[in-house]
Amino acid sequence: MEASVEVEEPEVAEDQFYRHSKRESWGVAVFLWERDEKRAFRFADGEVRVFKKGFYELMVPTEAPGDGSAAQLRAQVNNAGSKKALPSVGDQLVFLLANYPKGFTGEAWLEKHRGEGRRLKRHRDPAIAEARELLAHDTLAQLADAGDHEEIMRRWIDVLAGTDLAPSSHLAKLKSMPASADTSAALVEVTRDPGQDGALRRLQVALVGARGPATSWQVLTGTLALLAPVTHLCVRPSVFSTQGSIVIPNFKAPSRPNEASYQRYLEVARLVTEELTELGHAPADMFDLYDFAWVTLRPAALKSYGATKPSVN
């Protein structure tokens, strides 16, 4: 039986494009910052607009238009970024402990991120449990043998939709994708051993063949992380590009998801985990690391260090 999910206000993502649902003429937009119950967006028409709570809900995720305006907008935002020094992992940990005094094992962290109490989309442990139930290898294999590819797709979508890992526009593309034997076979194989080499490539090939969200870091790696949270990292590009710059000199964030690029992000995760462990606060799994990076590197946190997100090439 599926766990119920309480609907909460969706978070905005720096790597997502948006549009104003009532002002199409403003063009595509990117999120800049959030504070004092206000959100700021830069639009393709050159304007930065700030919306109060109650109005910023009109900003909805969208795909990049094919006219080049999205790429130009992203370049403008990146070029406007400051080159101030980024925090160290130690600085990040100090920031985390100021908000979560006992770190990853404290009640505040467990309640907020792991899922004690009623389930919310940000709660990791119930999501992991649901993925293991709905995407159990033996169950998917039986469904595939019976030709019930629609049920396999429904389960995959339900698992991701119950989390805050993938943007709604990426999920919409997954939902529009036709069920197929090839996609089912890929999921059956990945769930047989989620830690296998090339798991991301196997999923990506299936999505390319079905014209699904094959370039979505969050759909690909979110699926793997839910199946094997100790081994796999859900990549949020806007945050982990910054995290990579902190632990690897001259780190260049991968522009597109592929197996080689994913291994680079896993190396970032390994280095951060080693530092946190040496400092006495080892993450329980990659989801602790995912949330650590977001909590300590989101725009409001970077301002507290006197740093801003570097350009992503």
PLY file of the C-alpha trace (Angstrom):
ply
format ascii 1.0
element vertex 313
property float x
property float y
property float z
element edge 312
property int vertex1
property int vertex2
end_header
0.00 0.00 0.00
1.42 3.38 -0.97
2.23 5.95 1.72
0.23 9.13 1.64
2.17 12.28 0.85
1.25 15.62 2.34
1.35 18.41 -0.23
3.73 21.21 0.73
4.86 24.39 -1.00
7.31 23.40 -3.77
10.87 24.66 -3.61
12.30 26.60 -6.49
15.42 25.34 -8.24
18.26 27.38 -9.70
18.67 24.94 -12.57
15.00 25.12 -13.59
13.48 27.63 -16.03
10.20 29.36 -15.15
7.52 31.49 -16.76
4.85 33.75 -15.30
1.52 32.06 -15.92
-0.19 35.38 -16.69
2.65 37.32 -18.35
3.90 35.22 -21.26
5.40 38.35 -22.87
8.05 38.53 -20.14
9.61 35.35 -21.49
11.46 32.60 -19.69
12.94 33.30 -16.24
15.46 31.91 -13.75
15.27 32.00 -9.97
17.71 34.36 -8.22
16.96 34.40 -4.49
14.36 33.92 -1.75
14.09 35.84 1.54
11.46 37.49 3.73
8.73 35.48 1.94
9.74 36.99 -1.40
11.28 35.44 -4.50
13.26 37.17 -7.22
13.48 36.05 -10.86
15.41 37.40 -13.83
13.41 37.34 -17.05
14.46 37.07 -20.67
13.19 40.63 -21.27
16.03 41.85 -19.04
13.98 42.67 -15.95
14.47 41.35 -12.42
11.09 41.03 -10.72
10.41 40.33 -7.04
7.17 38.62 -6.01
5.63 38.32 -2.56
4.26 35.05 -1.24
0.81 34.67 -2.72
2.05 35.96 -6.07
5.26 33.99 -6.66
3.07 30.89 -7.01
2.26 32.26 -10.48
5.82 31.37 -11.50
5.59 27.86 -12.95
8.32 25.52 -14.26
8.74 25.43 -18.02
10.98 23.99 -20.70
13.60 26.18 -22.34
12.19 27.69 -25.56
14.02 26.95 -28.78
14.80 30.59 -29.58
18.07 30.81 -27.63
16.66 33.16 -24.99
17.12 30.63 -22.19
20.82 30.11 -22.92
21.36 33.85 -23.17
19.56 34.41 -19.87
21.59 31.72 -18.12
24.82 33.26 -19.40
23.79 36.70 -18.10
23.09 35.30 -14.64
26.36 33.37 -14.55
28.39 36.35 -15.72
26.82 38.49 -13.03
28.06 36.12 -10.32
30.72 37.31 -7.91
34.15 35.68 -7.81
34.37 35.88 -4.01
35.91 32.91 -2.24
33.62 29.97 -1.63
33.26 28.41 1.83
35.20 25.32 2.84
33.49 22.09 3.83
34.32 23.07 7.40
32.51 26.39 6.92
29.55 24.49 5.54
29.52 22.23 8.58
29.60 25.21 10.96
26.60 26.66 9.11
24.79 23.32 9.31
25.43 22.94 13.04
24.12 26.44 13.69
20.78 25.26 12.32
20.99 21.56 13.28
23.04 21.46 16.53
23.66 17.70 16.53
24.19 17.39 12.82
22.91 14.41 10.87
22.02 12.41 13.98
20.14 15.16 15.80
16.40 15.27 16.24
16.08 18.48 14.21
17.77 16.95 11.16
15.95 13.64 11.43
12.58 15.35 11.69
13.23 17.82 8.88
14.98 15.61 6.35
14.73 11.93 7.21
11.04 11.70 7.98
10.08 11.34 11.61
6.37 12.08 11.93
3.99 12.59 9.02
5.52 12.20 5.59
6.44 15.17 3.44
8.08 15.17 0.03
11.46 16.13 1.52
11.49 13.10 3.83
14.06 10.59 2.61
13.47 7.42 4.63
9.80 6.94 3.63
10.74 7.63 0.00
13.49 5.00 0.10
11.10 2.49 1.65
8.46 3.21 -0.99
10.99 2.81 -3.81
12.08 -0.54 -2.43
8.45 -1.66 -2.30
7.11 -0.34 -5.60
10.30 -0.96 -7.58
11.21 -4.32 -6.06
13.12 -6.34 -8.65
11.01 -9.51 -8.42
7.77 -7.54 -8.73
8.97 -5.59 -11.77
10.26 -8.77 -13.39
6.85 -10.40 -13.00
5.09 -7.34 -14.42
7.50 -7.25 -17.37
6.97 -10.95 -18.08
3.21 -10.31 -18.05
3.64 -7.39 -20.47
2.26 -4.87 -17.97
4.66 -2.09 -18.92
2.14 0.63 -18.01
2.14 -0.53 -14.39
5.93 -0.44 -14.29
5.92 3.15 -15.57
3.20 4.12 -13.09
5.26 2.79 -10.21
8.38 4.62 -11.37
6.48 7.90 -11.70
4.75 7.47 -8.33
8.07 6.92 -6.58
9.64 10.10 -7.98
6.47 12.17 -7.66
6.39 11.39 -3.95
9.67 13.28 -3.47
11.08 16.76 -4.05
14.01 15.40 -6.08
12.88 16.04 -9.67
11.39 19.28 -11.05
7.75 19.02 -12.07
8.59 19.71 -15.72
10.95 16.72 -15.76
8.27 14.53 -14.21
5.76 15.77 -16.77
8.06 14.59 -19.54
8.42 11.22 -17.85
4.63 10.94 -17.55
4.20 11.69 -21.25
6.63 8.95 -22.21
5.00 5.78 -23.61
5.53 2.59 -21.65
7.66 0.06 -23.50
9.33 -3.30 -23.12
12.76 -1.65 -23.44
12.09 0.75 -20.56
10.74 -2.09 -18.44
13.79 -4.21 -19.21
16.10 -1.37 -18.17
14.31 -0.90 -14.85
14.24 -4.63 -14.19
17.98 -4.86 -14.79
18.82 -1.77 -12.70
16.71 -2.96 -9.77
18.42 -6.35 -9.91
21.62 -4.62 -8.76
21.29 -0.83 -8.39
24.99 -0.52 -7.56
26.12 -2.08 -10.84
28.52 -0.25 -13.13
26.73 1.63 -15.89
23.36 1.82 -14.14
22.87 5.45 -15.15
23.80 4.68 -18.76
21.29 1.84 -18.89
18.44 4.08 -17.70
19.50 6.88 -20.00
19.53 4.67 -23.09
15.98 3.57 -22.31
14.82 7.18 -21.91
16.47 8.23 -25.16
14.72 5.42 -27.00
11.35 6.45 -25.57
11.98 10.20 -26.00
11.77 10.69 -22.26
13.70 13.05 -19.93
17.08 11.55 -20.84
18.95 14.76 -19.94
17.41 15.11 -16.48
20.05 14.59 -13.82
17.30 14.43 -11.22
15.18 11.74 -12.90
18.19 9.54 -13.63
20.14 9.92 -10.41
17.09 10.40 -8.18
15.87 6.97 -9.25
19.24 5.37 -8.55
19.64 7.12 -5.19
16.24 5.93 -3.98
17.16 2.36 -4.91
20.69 2.47 -3.44
21.11 5.55 -1.20
24.52 4.53 0.14
25.97 4.09 -3.35
24.18 6.63 -5.53
23.89 10.40 -5.33
20.92 12.41 -6.56
22.58 15.24 -8.48
21.13 18.72 -8.20
23.37 20.45 -10.77
23.05 24.01 -9.47
24.24 22.95 -6.01
26.74 20.21 -6.80
28.53 22.35 -9.37
29.31 24.70 -6.47
30.18 21.81 -4.15
32.56 20.49 -6.78
34.33 23.86 -6.96
34.87 23.72 -3.19
36.61 20.33 -3.06
38.23 20.01 -6.51
40.49 22.78 -7.90
39.30 24.12 -11.27
36.27 21.86 -11.18
34.19 22.21 -14.33
30.60 21.16 -13.89
29.41 18.67 -16.53
26.88 20.24 -18.87
25.01 17.02 -19.65
24.36 13.84 -17.71
26.27 10.76 -18.77
28.09 7.98 -16.98
31.49 9.71 -17.02
30.04 12.99 -15.74
28.18 11.15 -13.00
31.41 9.56 -11.82
32.85 13.06 -11.41
29.97 14.04 -9.16
30.41 10.81 -7.19
34.05 11.81 -6.65
32.84 15.16 -5.28
30.52 13.27 -2.93
33.35 10.99 -1.81
35.65 13.92 -0.99
32.96 15.79 0.95
32.02 12.64 2.86
35.66 12.08 3.83
35.98 15.64 5.16
32.73 15.47 7.10
33.74 12.11 8.58
37.10 13.51 9.68
35.23 16.38 11.33
33.08 13.95 13.28
29.84 14.28 11.32
29.65 11.43 8.81
26.51 11.43 6.65
24.37 8.30 6.91
24.03 8.05 3.14
24.08 10.11 -0.04
20.75 11.75 0.80
22.31 13.30 3.90
25.01 14.62 1.58
22.42 15.87 -0.92
20.55 17.79 1.77
23.79 18.99 3.38
24.83 20.57 0.08
21.44 22.23 -0.43
21.12 23.54 3.14
24.64 24.99 3.16
24.98 26.15 -0.46
21.55 27.53 -1.31
21.61 31.26 -2.18
20.68 32.45 1.33
23.46 30.34 2.85
26.07 31.58 0.38
25.24 35.15 1.34
26.06 34.33 4.96
29.59 33.32 3.91
29.98 36.42 1.73
30.12 34.21 -1.35
27.92 33.58 -4.35
27.50 30.72 -6.76
30.29 30.60 -9.38
29.58 30.53 -13.08
28.67 27.11 -14.44
30.34 26.40 -17.77
0 1
1 2
2 3
3 4
4 5
5 6
6 7
7 8
8 9
9 10
10 11
11 12
12 13
13 14
14 15
15 16
16 17
17 18
18 19
19 20
20 21
21 22
22 23
23 24
24 25
25 26
26 27
27 28
28 29
29 30
30 31
31 32
32 33
33 34
34 35
35 36
36 37
37 38
38 39
39 40
40 41
41 42
42 43
43 44
44 45
45 46
46 47
47 48
48 49
49 50
50 51
51 52
52 53
53 54
54 55
55 56
56 57
57 58
58 59
59 60
60 61
61 62
62 63
63 64
64 65
65 66
66 67
67 68
68 69
69 70
70 71
71 72
72 73
73 74
74 75
75 76
76 77
77 78
78 79
79 80
80 81
81 82
82 83
83 84
84 85
85 86
86 87
87 88
88 89
89 90
90 91
91 92
92 93
93 94
94 95
95 96
96 97
97 98
98 99
99 100
100 101
101 102
102 103
103 104
104 105
105 106
106 107
107 108
108 109
109 110
110 111
111 112
112 113
113 114
114 115
115 116
116 117
117 118
118 119
119 120
120 121
121 122
122 123
123 124
124 125
125 126
126 127
127 128
128 129
129 130
130 131
131 132
132 133
133 134
134 135
135 136
136 137
137 138
138 139
139 140
140 141
141 142
142 143
143 144
144 145
145 146
146 147
147 148
148 149
149 150
150 151
151 152
152 153
153 154
154 155
155 156
156 157
157 158
158 159
159 160
160 161
161 162
162 163
163 164
164 165
165 166
166 167
167 168
168 169
169 170
170 171
171 172
172 173
173 174
174 175
175 176
176 177
177 178
178 179
179 180
180 181
181 182
182 183
183 184
184 185
185 186
186 187
187 188
188 189
189 190
190 191
191 192
192 193
193 194
194 195
195 196
196 197
197 198
198 199
199 200
200 201
201 202
202 203
203 204
204 205
205 206
206 207
207 208
208 209
209 210
210 211
211 212
212 213
213 214
214 215
215 216
216 217
217 218
218 219
219 220
220 221
221 222
222 223
223 224
224 225
225 226
226 227
227 228
228 229
229 230
230 231
231 232
232 233
233 234
234 235
235 236
236 237
237 238
238 239
239 240
240 241
241 242
242 243
243 244
244 245
245 246
246 247
247 248
248 249
249 250
250 251
251 252
252 253
253 254
254 255
255 256
256 257
257 258
258 259
259 260
260 261
261 262
262 263
263 264
264 265
265 266
266 267
267 268
268 269
269 270
270 271
271 272
272 273
273 274
274 275
275 276
276 277
277 278
278 279
279 280
280 281
281 282
282 283
283 284
284 285
285 286
286 287
287 288
288 289
289 290
290 291
291 292
292 293
293 294
294 295
295 296
296 297
297 298
298 299
299 300
300 301
301 302
302 303
303 304
304 305
305 306
306 307
307 308
308 309
309 310
310 311
311 312
